[in-house]
Amino acid sequence: MFVARSIAADHKDLIHDVSFDFHGRRMATCSSDQSVKVWDKSESGDWHCTASWKTHSGSVWRVTWAHPEFGQVLASCSFDRTAAVWEEIVGESNDKLRGQSHWVKRTTLVDSRTSVTDVKFAPKHMGLMLATCSADGIVRIYEAPDVMNLSQWSLQHEISCKLSCSCISWNPSSSRAHSPMIAVGSDDSSPNAMAKVQIFEYNENTRKYAKAETLMTVTDPVHDIAFAPNLGRSFHILAIATKDVRIFTLKPVNYMDNWKCTGILKGNGSPVNGSSQQGNSNPSLGSNIPSLQNSLNGSSAGRYFFPPLDSPRAGSRWSSYAQLLPPPPPPLVEHSCDADTANLQYPHPRRRYLSRPLNPLPENEGV
């Protein structure tokens, strides 16, 4: 069950994004007031603002944490057409800020000519890499060749999506069987923009990202997109936030099944502005979501395709506020036995024991 608690954030304008660090003990918020705030969780469970500073000259759309292996590092992106990388520095013995921390801008990425709408660090096993997407339909991937010098970032890839990009998500799988993959969502409202989600996969031969699939059945503007942690699965799970939240399982054709939508969290018709699969609830998911529904049939001639949907597993259901309920226990199985059912010492939890009826002995026969 999700428990909602409000925090007086003291931002002077609309808050666009909330991001938790790897351990869930720190939180960053960004706003149209051009600032980013960092919050630390106390032992009592309360959140306290430990840093606040102006980061951009326009609305700050997104903020994200790097893996703690690379230090306390944040990235932000803005309407001012830039993305920035920030690092927390703790004052040393000869500093006036001895023992105190402050955030320092390490670099500004200025390749975009339009608003930078999302920014995400790559999974740890790929090194210190950062992806940005822009309203001009370009995804840019940067790499820091020296993790000890965050002022130097080189542009490694530019991916043209041909649609205005609103959000991106890296596939977190570290398996060698899965090439690096990035999903891109679009909120393009032009009449010619039909499919709003594209999947790009890294090709080891060409050393470039190529389009692996377009999800033709997602036609509503996409506000957020997120891969679930892999956890050793042979397939991927992708959540897409439009006016509802769609959950996809993604399997390449060379596995057994293929790509299909496993469920839709139906909202109240309002756009859903966030989908997070990192163990933290997003208040924007708190609209009325009454049921898990099957929909979406389609096909694709590419490397992946969408088979017709199967019916949901009996007993599985989604309740309001996106709370996933466990399925009801399986029915008891009747099992006959010769024992005294009233005094069974180790009954099986899923069996109902029935005493066999005694067969009357024929007359003149004894035991």
C-alpha positions in Angstrom: 0.0 0.0 0.0 1.3 3.4 -0.9 1.4 6.1 1.8 1.5 9.7 0.5 3.2 12.4 2.5 3.5 16.0 1.4 6.7 18.0 1.6 6.9 21.8 1.6 9.4 22.1 -1.2 9.5 25.9 -1.3 9.9 26.0 -5.0 8.5 29.2 -6.4 7.0 27.6 -9.5 5.8 24.3 -10.9 7.9 21.2 -10.0 8.6 19.2 -13.1 10.6 16.2 -11.8 11.5 14.3 -8.7 14.5 11.9 -8.7 15.8 9.5 -6.0 19.3 8.4 -5.8 20.4 4.8 -6.0 19.9 4.1 -2.3 16.6 6.1 -2.0 18.1 8.2 0.8 18.5 11.4 -1.3 16.1 13.2 -3.6 16.4 16.0 -6.1 13.7 18.2 -7.4 13.6 20.7 -10.2 11.2 23.5 -11.2 10.3 26.2 -13.5 11.9 28.6 -11.0 15.2 27.5 -12.7 16.5 25.8 -9.5 17.3 22.4 -8.3 17.0 21.3 -4.7 18.6 18.3 -3.0 16.9 16.6 -0.1 18.4 14.1 2.5 16.3 11.6 4.4 16.8 11.7 8.2 16.7 8.6 10.5 13.1 9.6 11.4 12.0 9.4 7.8 11.7 13.2 7.3 13.1 14.9 4.3 15.4 18.0 4.7 16.6 20.3 2.0 20.4 20.4 2.1 21.1 22.3 -1.0 19.3 24.7 -3.4 20.8 26.6 -6.3 19.9 28.2 -9.6 20.9 25.8 -12.4 19.7 27.2 -15.7 18.2 30.3 -17.3 15.0 28.6 -18.1 12.6 26.0 -16.7 14.4 22.9 -15.5 12.5 19.9 -16.9 14.5 16.9 -15.5 17.1 16.0 -13.0 18.8 12.6 -12.5 21.4 11.0 -10.4 24.5 9.1 -11.6 25.4 5.8 -9.9 27.1 6.4 -6.6 30.2 4.6 -7.9 31.0 7.8 -9.8 30.4 10.1 -6.8 27.5 12.3 -5.9 26.7 13.5 -9.4 23.6 15.1 -10.9 22.5 16.1 -14.4 19.8 18.6 -15.3 18.3 19.8 -18.5 16.3 22.9 -19.4 14.2 25.0 -21.7 17.4 27.1 -22.2 18.6 24.4 -24.6 21.4 23.1 -22.4 22.1 20.2 -20.0 24.5 20.5 -17.1 26.5 18.1 -14.9 26.9 18.9 -11.2 29.1 17.3 -8.6 28.9 17.6 -4.8 32.1 18.7 -3.2 32.9 18.4 0.5 35.1 21.2 1.9 38.5 20.0 3.0 40.5 21.1 6.1 42.0 24.2 4.5 38.6 25.5 3.1 36.3 27.9 4.7 33.6 25.3 4.1 35.4 22.6 6.0 33.1 19.6 6.4 30.3 21.3 4.4 29.2 20.2 1.0 28.3 22.3 -2.0 27.5 21.6 -5.6 29.8 22.6 -8.5 28.9 22.8 -12.2 31.4 20.6 -14.0 30.2 21.1 -17.6 27.4 22.5 -19.8 26.3 20.6 -22.9 25.3 23.0 -25.6 24.8 20.9 -28.7 21.0 21.2 -28.8 19.3 24.1 -30.6 16.0 23.5 -28.9 14.7 22.7 -25.5 16.4 19.7 -23.8 13.5 17.7 -22.5 15.1 14.7 -20.7 18.5 13.6 -19.4 19.5 10.1 -18.2 22.7 8.5 -17.0 23.5 5.1 -18.6 23.6 1.9 -16.4 26.8 1.6 -14.4 28.3 -1.2 -16.5 28.5 1.1 -19.5 30.7 3.6 -17.7 29.9 7.2 -17.1 27.6 8.0 -20.0 24.8 10.5 -20.3 21.9 10.6 -22.8 19.8 13.7 -23.6 16.9 14.2 -25.9 15.5 17.4 -27.3 12.4 18.9 -28.9 14.3 18.8 -32.3 14.0 15.0 -32.3 17.7 14.3 -31.6 19.0 11.9 -28.9 22.6 12.7 -28.0 24.9 10.3 -26.0 27.9 11.7 -24.2 30.8 9.9 -22.4 33.2 11.1 -19.7 36.5 9.4 -20.7 38.0 10.2 -17.3 35.6 9.8 -14.4 37.9 11.8 -12.2 37.5 14.8 -14.5 33.8 15.5 -15.1 34.5 18.7 -17.0 35.4 16.7 -20.1 32.5 15.1 -22.0 32.7 13.9 -25.6 29.7 13.5 -27.9 29.6 9.8 -28.9 26.3 9.3 -30.8 23.5 11.4 -32.3 20.3 9.5 -33.0 17.6 11.1 -35.2 14.1 10.2 -34.1 12.2 12.5 -36.6 9.8 13.4 -33.9 9.9 15.8 -31.0 11.4 13.8 -28.1 9.9 14.1 -24.6 11.6 11.3 -22.6 14.2 8.6 -22.7 15.1 5.5 -20.7 18.1 3.2 -20.8 17.6 -0.6 -20.7 19.4 -1.5 -17.4 20.3 -5.1 -18.3 24.0 -5.9 -17.9 23.7 -9.3 -19.6 26.0 -9.9 -22.6 22.9 -11.3 -24.4 21.3 -7.9 -24.4 22.9 -5.1 -26.4 22.6 -1.5 -25.0 19.1 -0.3 -25.6 17.4 3.0 -25.2 13.7 3.8 -25.5 12.5 7.2 -26.7 9.0 8.7 -26.2 7.5 11.6 -28.1 4.7 14.1 -27.2 4.6 15.3 -30.8 1.0 16.5 -31.5 1.3 16.9 -35.3 -1.3 14.8 -37.3 1.5 12.9 -39.1 3.1 11.7 -35.9 1.4 8.4 -35.2 3.7 6.0 -33.2 5.1 7.7 -30.2 7.7 5.2 -28.9 10.9 4.1 -30.6 13.4 1.5 -29.4 17.1 1.9 -30.4 19.7 -0.8 -30.0 23.5 -0.6 -30.2 25.0 -2.5 -33.1 28.5 -3.9 -32.3 29.4 -4.2 -36.0 28.6 -0.6 -37.0 29.2 0.9 -33.6 26.0 2.9 -33.9 22.5 2.9 -32.5 19.9 1.6 -34.9 16.2 1.6 -34.6 15.1 -1.9 -33.4 11.3 -1.2 -33.3 8.6 1.4 -33.3 5.6 0.7 -31.1 2.9 1.5 -33.6 0.1 1.0 -31.1 1.2 3.8 -28.8 -0.3 6.9 -30.5 -1.1 9.2 -27.6 1.6 11.8 -26.5 4.1 10.1 -24.2 5.0 12.0 -21.1 7.4 9.5 -19.5 9.0 6.1 -20.1 10.9 3.7 -18.0 12.5 0.3 -18.2 12.2 -1.9 -15.1 15.3 -3.2 -13.4 16.2 -6.4 -15.2 16.8 -8.7 -12.2 18.1 -11.5 -14.4 15.0 -11.8 -16.6 15.4 -12.9 -20.2 13.0 -10.2 -21.3 12.5 -6.5 -20.6 9.6 -4.7 -19.0 8.8 -1.1 -20.2 6.3 1.3 -18.7 4.9 4.1 -20.9 3.0 7.0 -19.4 0.4 8.6 -21.7 -3.1 9.4 -20.6 -2.8 5.9 -19.0 0.2 3.7 -18.1 0.9 0.8 -20.4 3.1 -2.0 -19.3 5.0 -3.9 -22.1 7.0 -7.1 -21.9 9.6 -7.0 -24.6 11.1 -10.2 -26.0 13.2 -10.5 -29.1 12.0 -12.9 -31.8 14.8 -15.3 -31.1 13.4 -16.0 -27.6 10.1 -17.8 -27.2 7.4 -15.2 -27.2 7.7 -11.7 -28.5 6.7 -8.1 -27.7 3.3 -7.6 -26.2 1.4 -5.3 -23.9 0.6 -7.1 -20.7 -1.7 -4.5 -19.2 -2.9 -1.0 -19.1 -3.5 1.1 -15.9 -6.5 3.1 -16.9 -6.5 6.6 -15.5 -9.2 9.3 -15.5 -8.3 10.6 -18.9 -5.7 13.1 -17.7 -2.1 12.8 -18.9 0.2 10.8 -16.6 3.4 12.7 -16.2 5.6 10.1 -14.7 6.3 6.4 -14.7 9.0 5.2 -12.3 10.1 1.6 -11.6 12.8 2.2 -9.0 10.8 1.5 -5.9 9.4 4.9 -5.4 5.8 6.1 -6.0 5.1 9.2 -8.0 2.2 11.4 -6.9 1.1 11.8 -10.5 0.0 8.1 -10.5 -2.5 8.8 -7.8 -5.5 9.2 -10.1 -8.3 6.7 -10.1 -7.0 3.5 -11.8 -9.8 0.9 -11.4 -8.7 -2.1 -13.2 -6.1 -4.0 -15.3 -7.5 -4.2 -18.8 -6.4 -6.0 -21.9 -6.2 -4.1 -25.1 -3.8 -3.5 -28.0 -3.5 -5.9 -30.9 -1.2 -5.3 -33.7 1.7 -6.5 -35.8 5.0 -5.4 -37.1 7.2 -6.7 -39.9 10.4 -5.7 -38.2 12.6 -7.6 -35.9 9.9 -7.7 -33.3 6.2 -8.1 -33.5 3.1 -7.7 -31.4 1.0 -10.9 -31.1 -2.6 -10.8 -30.0 -2.9 -10.4 -26.3 -3.5 -13.3 -24.0 -6.1 -13.1 -21.2 -4.6 -12.0 -17.9 -3.7 -14.7 -15.4 -6.8 -15.6 -13.3 -6.9 -13.7 -10.1 -4.4 -11.0 -11.0 -5.7 -7.5 -10.9 -4.8 -3.8 -10.4 -6.5 -1.8 -7.7 -6.9 2.0 -7.4 -3.7 4.1 -7.0 -1.7 1.6 -9.0 -1.4 -0.8 -6.0 -0.6 -4.3 -7.3 -2.5 -6.8 -5.3 -1.4 -10.4 -4.8 -3.6 -13.1 -6.4 -6.0 -14.9 -4.2 -4.7 -18.3 -2.9 -5.5 -21.3 -5.0 -8.6 -23.3 -4.1 -8.3 -26.2 -1.7 -7.8 -29.6 -3.3 -10.0 -32.4 -1.8 -7.8 -35.3 -0.8 -9.2 -38.4 0.6 -7.4 -40.3 3.4 -7.9 -43.0 6.0 -6.7 -40.8 8.9 -8.8 -39.2 11.5 -9.2 -35.8 9.8 -10.0 -34.0 13.1 -6.6 -34.9 14.6 -4.2 -34.6 11.7 -0.8 -33.4 13.0 0.7 -32.1 9.8 -2.1 -31.1 7.4 -1.1 -29.9 3.9 -2.0 -26.2 3.7 -3.7 -26.6 0.3 -5.6 -29.8 0.9 -8.9 -30.5 2.4 -8.8 -34.0 3.9 -11.9 -36.1 3.6 -12.5 -39.3 5.6 -13.3 -42.2 3.4 -16.7 -43.7 4.3 -16.6 -47.0 6.1 -17.8 -49.9 4.0 -20.1 -52.1 6.1 -18.9 -55.6 6.4 -21.2 -58.4 5.0 -23.2 -60.2 7.6 -21.3 -63.0 9.4 -17.9 -61.6 8.5 -15.5 -60.2 11.1 -12.2 -58.5 11.2 
